[in-house]
Amino acid sequence: MGLAIIGQGLAGCCLAWQLEWLNADFTVYDEPRPVAASRIAAGMINPVTGKNYTLGWRFSESLAEAVGFYRRVEGILGASFWHPMPVIRLVSEKEWKKVAPKLSDPELSPWLEGVEVFSEGPWKAAITLRGGGRVAVRDFCEATREHMRSNGRFSPPSDLSRRVHCEGAAGLITGQLGPHRSAQGEILTVRANWPQDRITVGGGGWLVPVGNSLFKAGSTYVWDRLDGEISPAGLSRVREIISELAGPDFEVVAQEAGVRPIVRRSQPVIGNMPDGRIVFNGLGSKGSLYAPSAAANLAGWLVNDAALDPGLDAKFLHSS
Ligand SMILES: Cc1cc2nc3c(=O)[nH]c(=O)nc-3n(C[C@H](O)[C@H](O)[C@H](O)COP(=O)(O)OP(=O)(O)OC[C@H]3O[C@@H](n4cnc5c(N)ncnc54)[C@H](O)[C@@H]3O)c2cc1C
């Protein structure tokens, strides 16, 4: 029985490549949804995140797999999707008390390139991290869809196929995986004369260069309005973030919204739900990092009956 991938965001696109490399019999299908995240995501990968300044869950192995995956697709399509660059984390005076002791943590030291402490100005310190970068998520998904379409794989699922639901927040909102914590976010694209060779994060926001003097900046987190619509509040919050990170000299060229599909932090969920449906969802706010390895595991399970990683297996989703 052939497989039918429903949804061609980051999850469905990564799965499609992994299935293609296993010579599987499959089709892909996508219908636009206003909440789709992959069409707007900045695609940032940042080794050390959060207020507590901790290394991301399974960061090292996920990064190695993600970079190998994007490079392989780049080789096939003759395009460029993975753009490695340093991440500059700006730290406030208040945060510095928490962050400074962590700088000697042996788990974090491989990712630490340098620290600059300031005696004046709005920030106390700037920490330079290696291992970060940007995945051009939208370009990757569009190029993947085009590749699958030109290979004759794009078609609505047949009644006989085994469906794999890769529907992102649109699926979660219908209750597909039970309770969820999906969060809407707004992003601005701005034009400015700032350096294009680094990502800047700090104060709960980020600024990611995307080429041609353009930057994506964000983002808001809203849990009680999941409609994919932009808002004046989103515009003013992200403007504020940008001013704090880089100053007031920029021009807004676009404002977009999408919904991060979250079921347990940003840890993906793959495999069978108790009702028998097969899912790949829950990429949260770190899809660029986790989608390739989760897709490889799911494809191996679908095609070769390989074991699912218990940390990702949908079977255990609501058991802890
Ligand atoms: C504001 C914001 C900023 C973000 N920034 C980053 C970042 O910097 N770094 C990072 O790694 N991640 C980031 N993310 C998260 C990242 O975008 C997501 O983890 C990832 O895109 C989710 O991919 P997905 O394929 O699961 O879902 P989606 O991208 O939502 O894709 C699902 C696809 O399925 C389609 N679909 C849904 N239902 C159906 C159906 N019934 N039939 C057919 N098609 C259907 C949808 O139209 C869509 O194309 C951000 C997200 C947001 C919202």
The ligand as a MOL file (V3000), in Angstrom:
LIG
                    3D

  0  0  0     0  0            999 V3000
M  V30 BEGIN CTAB
M  V30 COUNTS 53 58 0 0 0
M  V30 BEGIN ATOM
M  V30 1 C 6.5230 33.3410 14.0000 0
M  V30 2 C 7.2720 32.0620 13.8520 0
M  V30 3 C 8.6520 32.0680 13.8560 0
M  V30 4 C 9.3660 30.8880 13.7200 0
M  V30 5 N 10.7220 30.9270 13.6920 0
M  V30 6 C 11.4200 29.7730 13.6000 0
M  V30 7 C 12.8340 29.7810 13.5840 0
M  V30 8 O 13.4790 30.8220 13.5910 0
M  V30 9 N 13.4820 28.5880 13.5360 0
M  V30 10 C 12.8100 27.4000 13.4650 0
M  V30 11 O 13.4340 26.3530 13.4150 0
M  V30 12 N 11.4640 27.3680 13.4800 0
M  V30 13 C 10.7660 28.5260 13.5530 0
M  V30 14 N 9.4120 28.4930 13.5850 0
M  V30 15 C 8.7620 27.1950 13.6590 0
M  V30 16 C 8.6730 26.4780 12.3090 0
M  V30 17 O 8.1040 27.3670 11.4060 0
M  V30 18 C 7.8240 25.2350 12.4820 0
M  V30 19 O 8.4280 24.3650 13.4260 0
M  V30 20 C 7.6600 24.4550 11.1810 0
M  V30 21 O 7.5360 25.3030 10.0850 0
M  V30 22 C 6.4450 23.5750 11.2730 0
M  V30 23 O 6.3440 22.8350 10.0910 0
M  V30 24 P 5.1170 21.8530 9.8520 0
M  V30 25 O 5.3480 21.2300 8.5190 0
M  V30 26 O 4.9320 20.9460 11.0090 0
M  V30 27 O 3.8230 22.7920 9.8380 0
M  V30 28 P 3.3640 23.8710 8.7550 0
M  V30 29 O 4.4710 24.7030 8.3210 0
M  V30 30 O 2.1770 24.5510 9.3250 0
M  V30 31 O 2.9450 23.0000 7.5060 0
M  V30 32 C 1.7680 22.2480 7.4420 0
M  V30 33 C 1.3230 22.2010 5.9770 0
M  V30 34 O 0.1850 21.3690 5.8540 0
M  V30 35 C -0.8370 22.0150 5.1180 0
M  V30 36 N -2.0960 21.4310 5.5800 0
M  V30 37 C -2.6180 21.5270 6.8240 0
M  V30 38 N -3.7700 20.7960 6.8940 0
M  V30 39 C -3.9300 20.2320 5.6730 0
M  V30 40 C -4.9100 19.3340 5.1160 0
M  V30 41 N -5.9330 18.8790 5.8510 0
M  V30 42 N -4.7890 18.9520 3.8330 0
M  V30 43 C -3.7450 19.3890 3.0870 0
M  V30 44 N -2.7880 20.2230 3.5490 0
M  V30 45 C -2.8770 20.6270 4.8310 0
M  V30 46 C -0.6260 23.4830 5.4500 0
M  V30 47 O -1.1680 24.3490 4.4820 0
M  V30 48 C 0.9020 23.5950 5.4930 0
M  V30 49 O 1.4360 23.8050 4.2060 0
M  V30 50 C 8.6690 29.6650 13.6300 0
M  V30 51 C 7.2780 29.6640 13.5950 0
M  V30 52 C 6.5760 30.8520 13.6910 0
M  V30 53 C 5.0830 30.8300 13.6190 0
M  V30 END ATOM
M  V30 BEGIN BOND
M  V30 1 1 1 2
M  V30 2 1 2 3
M  V30 3 2 2 52
M  V30 4 2 3 4
M  V30 5 1 4 5
M  V30 6 1 4 50
M  V30 7 2 5 6
M  V30 8 1 6 7
M  V30 9 1 6 13
M  V30 10 2 7 8
M  V30 11 1 7 9
M  V30 12 1 9 10
M  V30 13 2 10 11
M  V30 14 1 10 12
M  V30 15 2 12 13
M  V30 16 1 13 14
M  V30 17 1 14 15
M  V30 18 1 14 50
M  V30 19 1 15 16
M  V30 20 1 16 17
M  V30 21 1 16 18
M  V30 22 1 18 19
M  V30 23 1 18 20
M  V30 24 1 20 21
M  V30 25 1 20 22
M  V30 26 1 22 23
M  V30 27 1 23 24
M  V30 28 2 24 25
M  V30 29 1 24 26
M  V30 30 1 24 27
M  V30 31 1 27 28
M  V30 32 2 28 29
M  V30 33 1 28 30
M  V30 34 1 28 31
M  V30 35 1 31 32
M  V30 36 1 32 33
M  V30 37 1 33 34
M  V30 38 1 33 48
M  V30 39 1 34 35
M  V30 40 1 35 36
M  V30 41 1 35 46
M  V30 42 1 36 37
M  V30 43 1 36 45
M  V30 44 2 37 38
M  V30 45 1 38 39
M  V30 46 1 39 40
M  V30 47 2 39 45
M  V30 48 1 40 41
M  V30 49 2 40 42
M  V30 50 1 42 43
M  V30 51 2 43 44
M  V30 52 1 44 45
M  V30 53 1 46 47
M  V30 54 1 46 48
M  V30 55 1 48 49
M  V30 56 2 50 51
M  V30 57 1 51 52
M  V30 58 1 52 53
M  V30 END BOND
M  V30 END CTAB
M  END
